[in-house]
């Protein structure tokens, strides 16, 4: 599990990122309504897409970090 190429690490970073975003939004909102849910949803989609694209490009381009 100490292998930096292990597929759990991008997922762990995504979870920490989303938890941080949610806490910041919750603490700054008067009421945690649909606007905040939309922000969390779109940010999750964008961050997941970025992680997925990074993994895809490493596989396709044969980067030195291949798993």
N, CA, C and O atoms as CSV, one atom per row, in Angstrom:
chain,resi,resn,atom,element,x,y,z
A,1,UNK,N,N,0.817,-1.204,0.000
A,1,UNK,CA,C,0.000,0.000,0.000
A,1,UNK,C,C,0.856,1.262,0.000
A,1,UNK,O,O,0.344,2.354,-0.245
A,2,UNK,N,N,2.146,1.126,0.270
A,2,UNK,CA,C,3.027,2.288,0.249
A,2,UNK,C,C,3.494,2.638,-1.153
A,2,UNK,O,O,4.253,3.591,-1.332
A,3,UNK,N,N,3.054,1.887,-2.144
A,3,UNK,CA,C,3.427,2.140,-3.527
A,3,UNK,C,C,2.707,3.393,-4.025
A,3,UNK,O,O,1.477,3.425,-4.024
A,4,UNK,N,N,3.441,4.425,-4.450
A,4,UNK,CA,C,2.779,5.657,-4.913
A,4,UNK,C,C,1.974,5.459,-6.194
A,4,UNK,O,O,1.159,6.316,-6.536
A,5,UNK,N,N,2.180,4.354,-6.913
A,5,UNK,CA,C,1.421,4.083,-8.139
A,5,UNK,C,C,0.125,3.341,-7.867
A,5,UNK,O,O,-0.647,3.086,-8.791
A,6,UNK,N,N,-0.124,2.996,-6.622
A,6,UNK,CA,C,-1.334,2.247,-6.280
A,6,UNK,C,C,-2.572,3.074,-6.634
A,6,UNK,O,O,-2.606,4.274,-6.362
A,7,UNK,N,N,-3.589,2.449,-7.238
A,7,UNK,CA,C,-4.767,3.215,-7.691
A,7,UNK,C,C,-5.609,3.818,-6.571
A,7,UNK,O,O,-6.527,4.585,-6.861
A,8,UNK,N,N,-5.343,3.510,-5.332
A,8,UNK,CA,C,-6.139,4.078,-4.237
A,8,UNK,C,C,-5.773,5.542,-3.973
A,8,UNK,O,O,-6.606,6.294,-3.468
A,9,UNK,N,N,-4.550,5.962,-4.302
A,9,UNK,CA,C,-4.116,7.311,-3.964
A,9,UNK,C,C,-4.876,8.405,-4.699
A,9,UNK,O,O,-5.241,9.394,-4.065
A,10,UNK,N,N,-5.135,8.288,-5.992
A,10,UNK,CA,C,-5.969,9.330,-6.627
A,10,UNK,C,C,-7.368,9.400,-6.019
A,10,UNK,O,O,-7.938,10.483,-5.888
A,11,UNK,N,N,-7.919,8.249,-5.650
A,11,UNK,CA,C,-9.233,8.231,-5.012
A,11,UNK,C,C,-9.178,8.895,-3.640
A,11,UNK,O,O,-10.081,9.649,-3.277
A,12,UNK,N,N,-8.131,8.621,-2.884
A,12,UNK,CA,C,-7.979,9.234,-1.563
A,12,UNK,C,C,-7.837,10.752,-1.680
A,12,UNK,O,O,-8.422,11.494,-0.890
A,13,UNK,N,N,-7.063,11.213,-2.663
A,13,UNK,CA,C,-6.924,12.665,-2.873
A,13,UNK,C,C,-8.254,13.287,-3.244
A,13,UNK,O,O,-8.577,14.382,-2.784
A,14,UNK,N,N,-9.029,12.602,-4.071
A,14,UNK,CA,C,-10.333,13.113,-4.473
A,14,UNK,C,C,-11.279,13.206,-3.279
A,14,UNK,O,O,-12.023,14.179,-3.155
A,15,UNK,N,N,-11.259,12.218,-2.412
A,15,UNK,CA,C,-12.116,12.234,-1.221
A,15,UNK,C,C,-11.739,13.390,-0.303
A,15,UNK,O,O,-12.616,14.093,0.198
A,16,UNK,N,N,-10.443,13.594,-0.079
A,16,UNK,CA,C,-9.998,14.701,0.777
A,16,UNK,C,C,-10.374,16.045,0.154
A,16,UNK,O,O,-10.828,16.950,0.855
A,17,UNK,N,N,-10.188,16.176,-1.149
A,17,UNK,CA,C,-10.549,17.404,-1.848
A,17,UNK,C,C,-12.036,17.707,-1.716
A,17,UNK,O,O,-12.415,18.837,-1.409
A,18,UNK,N,N,-12.874,16.709,-1.945
A,18,UNK,CA,C,-14.319,16.922,-1.884
A,18,UNK,C,C,-14.787,17.189,-0.457
A,18,UNK,O,O,-15.683,18.007,-0.243
A,19,UNK,N,N,-14.195,16.514,0.512
A,19,UNK,CA,C,-14.558,16.768,1.907
A,19,UNK,C,C,-14.194,18.200,2.297
A,19,UNK,O,O,-14.970,18.882,2.968
A,20,UNK,N,N,-13.020,18.649,1.879
A,20,UNK,CA,C,-12.598,20.019,2.177
A,20,UNK,C,C,-13.533,21.038,1.526
A,20,UNK,O,O,-13.955,21.999,2.169
A,21,UNK,N,N,-13.853,20.826,0.258
A,21,UNK,CA,C,-14.775,21.724,-0.438
A,21,UNK,C,C,-16.138,21.773,0.251
A,21,UNK,O,O,-16.704,22.852,0.431
A,22,UNK,N,N,-16.660,20.628,0.631
A,22,UNK,CA,C,-17.976,20.567,1.267
A,22,UNK,C,C,-17.973,21.290,2.607
A,22,UNK,O,O,-18.921,22.009,2.924
A,23,UNK,N,N,-16.918,21.107,3.398
A,23,UNK,CA,C,-16.835,21.785,4.699
A,23,UNK,C,C,-16.745,23.298,4.504
A,23,UNK,O,O,-17.410,24.055,5.212
A,24,UNK,N,N,-15.935,23.738,3.556
A,24,UNK,CA,C,-15.812,25.183,3.305
A,24,UNK,C,C,-17.150,25.770,2.858
A,24,UNK,O,O,-17.561,26.825,3.341
A,25,UNK,N,N,-17.827,25.086,1.937
A,25,UNK,CA,C,-19.132,25.577,1.493
A,25,UNK,C,C,-20.142,25.592,2.639
A,25,UNK,O,O,-20.906,26.547,2.780
A,26,UNK,N,N,-20.149,24.549,3.451
A,26,UNK,CA,C,-21.097,24.456,4.562
A,26,UNK,C,C,-20.861,25.580,5.575
A,26,UNK,O,O,-21.812,26.177,6.082
A,27,UNK,N,N,-19.603,25.859,5.861
A,27,UNK,CA,C,-19.303,26.878,6.870
A,27,UNK,C,C,-19.568,28.290,6.369
A,27,UNK,O,O,-19.778,29.196,7.176
A,28,UNK,N,N,-19.561,28.498,5.057
A,28,UNK,CA,C,-19.773,29.844,4.511
A,28,UNK,C,C,-21.188,30.086,4.018
A,28,UNK,O,O,-21.516,31.211,3.640
A,29,UNK,N,N,-22.029,29.076,4.010
A,29,UNK,CA,C,-23.387,29.226,3.492
A,29,UNK,C,C,-24.361,29.532,4.623
A,29,UNK,O,O,-24.240,29.007,5.730
A,30,UNK,N,N,-25.325,30.389,4.320
A,30,UNK,CA,C,-26.390,30.632,5.286
A,30,UNK,C,C,-27.299,29.408,5.379
A,30,UNK,O,O,-27.731,29.015,6.463
A,31,UNK,N,N,-27.573,28.824,4.234
A,31,UNK,CA,C,-28.329,27.565,4.196
A,31,UNK,C,C,-27.736,26.711,3.087
A,31,UNK,O,O,-27.580,27.171,1.956
A,32,UNK,N,N,-27.410,25.488,3.408
A,32,UNK,CA,C,-26.779,24.573,2.446
A,32,UNK,C,C,-27.884,24.067,1.528
A,32,UNK,O,O,-28.531,23.060,1.813
A,33,UNK,N,N,-28.092,24.782,0.419
A,33,UNK,CA,C,-29.216,24.483,-0.465
A,33,UNK,C,C,-28.726,23.923,-1.803
A,33,UNK,O,O,-27.598,23.444,-1.914
A,34,UNK,N,N,-29.576,23.992,-2.796
A,34,UNK,CA,C,-29.286,23.371,-4.090
A,34,UNK,C,C,-28.084,24.007,-4.791
A,34,UNK,O,O,-27.406,23.341,-5.574
A,35,UNK,N,N,-27.816,25.271,-4.522
A,35,UNK,CA,C,-26.644,25.897,-5.143
A,35,UNK,C,C,-25.350,25.221,-4.682
A,35,UNK,O,O,-24.468,24.934,-5.492
A,36,UNK,N,N,-25.247,24.975,-3.396
A,36,UNK,CA,C,-24.056,24.309,-2.884
A,36,UNK,C,C,-23.975,22.864,-3.371
A,36,UNK,O,O,-22.889,22.371,-3.679
A,37,UNK,N,N,-25.115,22.189,-3.441
A,37,UNK,CA,C,-25.113,20.819,-3.978
A,37,UNK,C,C,-24.642,20.808,-5.433
A,37,UNK,O,O,-23.905,19.914,-5.846
A,38,UNK,N,N,-25.071,21.801,-6.200
A,38,UNK,CA,C,-24.637,21.887,-7.594
A,38,UNK,C,C,-23.133,22.120,-7.696
A,38,UNK,O,O,-22.466,21.516,-8.536
A,39,UNK,N,N,-22.596,22.991,-6.848
A,39,UNK,CA,C,-21.159,23.246,-6.851
A,39,UNK,C,C,-20.391,21.968,-6.538
A,39,UNK,O,O,-19.426,21.637,-7.226
A,40,UNK,N,N,-20.816,21.251,-5.505
A,40,UNK,CA,C,-20.151,20.000,-5.128
A,40,UNK,C,C,-20.255,18.989,-6.269
A,40,UNK,O,O,-19.277,18.313,-6.589
A,41,UNK,N,N,-21.428,18.884,-6.881
A,41,UNK,CA,C,-21.632,17.923,-7.975
A,41,UNK,C,C,-20.727,18.234,-9.153
A,41,UNK,O,O,-20.045,17.342,-9.658
A,42,UNK,N,N,-20.707,19.485,-9.601
A,42,UNK,CA,C,-19.897,19.844,-10.761
A,42,UNK,C,C,-18.408,19.758,-10.468
A,42,UNK,O,O,-17.624,19.362,-11.331
A,43,UNK,N,N,-18.019,20.126,-9.264
A,43,UNK,CA,C,-16.616,20.032,-8.901
A,43,UNK,C,C,-16.181,18.570,-8.839
A,43,UNK,O,O,-15.066,18.242,-9.245
A,44,UNK,N,N,-17.038,17.695,-8.341
A,44,UNK,CA,C,-16.737,16.259,-8.309
A,44,UNK,C,C,-16.585,15.714,-9.726
A,44,UNK,O,O,-15.665,14.943,-9.999
A,45,UNK,N,N,-17.479,16.108,-10.623
A,45,UNK,CA,C,-17.373,15.660,-12.006
A,45,UNK,C,C,-16.085,16.159,-12.668
A,45,UNK,O,O,-15.412,15.406,-13.372
A,46,UNK,N,N,-15.754,17.416,-12.442
A,46,UNK,CA,C,-14.542,17.972,-13.038
A,46,UNK,C,C,-13.283,17.317,-12.463
A,46,UNK,O,O,-12.367,16.975,-13.211
A,47,UNK,N,N,-13.234,17.146,-11.168
A,47,UNK,CA,C,-12.063,16.539,-10.539
A,47,UNK,C,C,-11.929,15.070,-10.939
A,47,UNK,O,O,-10.821,14.594,-11.183
A,48,UNK,N,N,-13.039,14.357,-11.006
A,48,UNK,CA,C,-13.002,12.958,-11.432
A,48,UNK,C,C,-12.552,12.838,-12.879
A,48,UNK,O,O,-11.783,11.942,-13.226
A,49,UNK,N,N,-13.030,13.737,-13.714
A,49,UNK,CA,C,-12.613,13.738,-15.112
A,49,UNK,C,C,-11.128,14.015,-15.258
A,49,UNK,O,O,-10.462,13.423,-16.108
A,50,UNK,N,N,-10.610,14.911,-14.434
A,50,UNK,CA,C,-9.186,15.215,-14.464
A,50,UNK,C,C,-8.357,14.008,-14.048
A,50,UNK,O,O,-7.352,13.691,-14.685
A,51,UNK,N,N,-8.774,13.337,-12.985
A,51,UNK,CA,C,-8.067,12.139,-12.529
A,51,UNK,C,C,-8.145,11.045,-13.590
A,51,UNK,O,O,-7.150,10.379,-13.872
A,52,UNK,N,N,-9.305,10.864,-14.166
A,52,UNK,CA,C,-9.475,9.858,-15.210
A,52,UNK,C,C,-8.655,10.153,-16.446
A,52,UNK,O,O,-8.055,9.249,-17.028
A,53,UNK,N,N,-8.623,11.411,-16.851
A,53,UNK,CA,C,-7.848,11.798,-18.026
A,53,UNK,C,C,-6.351,11.613,-17.772
A,53,UNK,O,O,-5.615,11.188,-18.663
A,54,UNK,N,N,-5.907,11.931,-16.564
A,54,UNK,CA,C,-4.498,11.730,-16.216
A,54,UNK,C,C,-4.132,10.250,-16.327
A,54,UNK,O,O,-3.099,9.903,-16.900
A,55,UNK,N,N,-4.974,9.389,-15.782
A,55,UNK,CA,C,-4.734,7.945,-15.838
A,55,UNK,C,C,-4.746,7.468,-17.289
A,55,UNK,O,O,-3.883,6.689,-17.692
A,56,UNK,N,N,-5.713,7.927,-18.068
A,56,UNK,CA,C,-5.833,7.533,-19.467
A,56,UNK,C,C,-4.602,7.956,-20.267
A,56,UNK,O,O,-4.056,7.164,-21.036
A,57,UNK,N,N,-4.165,9.202,-20.088
A,57,UNK,CA,C,-3.013,9.687,-20.833
A,57,UNK,C,C,-1.733,8.951,-20.448
A,57,UNK,O,O,-0.877,8.711,-21.300
A,58,UNK,N,N,-1.598,8.598,-19.196
A,58,UNK,CA,C,-0.431,7.823,-18.785
A,58,UNK,C,C,-0.424,6.461,-19.457
A,58,UNK,O,O,0.630,5.978,-19.868
A,59,UNK,N,N,-1.574,5.847,-19.570
A,59,UNK,CA,C,-1.663,4.548,-20.227
A,59,UNK,C,C,-1.418,4.664,-21.727
A,59,UNK,O,O,-0.673,3.862,-22.290
A,60,UNK,N,N,-2.025,5.642,-22.379
A,60,UNK,CA,C,-1.936,5.777,-23.832
A,60,UNK,C,C,-0.545,6.247,-24.258
A,60,UNK,O,O,0.034,5.714,-25.204
A,61,UNK,N,N,-0.021,7.240,-23.559
A,61,UNK,CA,C,1.264,7.800,-23.960
A,61,UNK,C,C,2.455,7.024,-23.417
A,61,UNK,O,O,3.600,7.318,-23.761
A,62,UNK,N,N,2.191,6.035,-22.571
A,62,UNK,CA,C,3.279,5.202,-22.046
A,62,UNK,C,C,4.206,5.955,-21.118
A,62,UNK,O,O,5.427,5.813,-21.190
A,63,UNK,N,N,3.620,6.758,-20.246
A,63,UNK,CA,C,4.429,7.524,-19.302
A,63,UNK,C,C,5.185,6.615,-18.354
A,63,UNK,O,O,4.882,5.427,-18.243
A,64,UNK,N,N,6.166,7.175,-17.677
A,64,UNK,CA,C,7.000,6.378,-16.783
A,64,UNK,C,C,6.276,5.976,-15.508
A,64,UNK,O,O,6.805,5.173,-14.740
A,65,UNK,N,N,5.079,6.509,-15.257
A,65,UNK,CA,C,4.304,6.170,-14.065
A,65,UNK,C,C,3.252,5.108,-14.317
A,65,UNK,O,O,2.294,5.007,-13.550
A,66,UNK,N,N,3.397,4.319,-15.358
A,66,UNK,CA,C,2.395,3.297,-15.664
A,66,UNK,C,C,2.276,2.300,-14.539
A,66,UNK,O,O,3.272,1.916,-13.926
A,67,UNK,N,N,1.052,1.882,-14.269
A,67,UNK,CA,C,0.818,0.886,-13.216
A,67,UNK,C,C,0.957,-0.513,-13.780
A,67,UNK,O,O,0.797,-1.491,-13.051
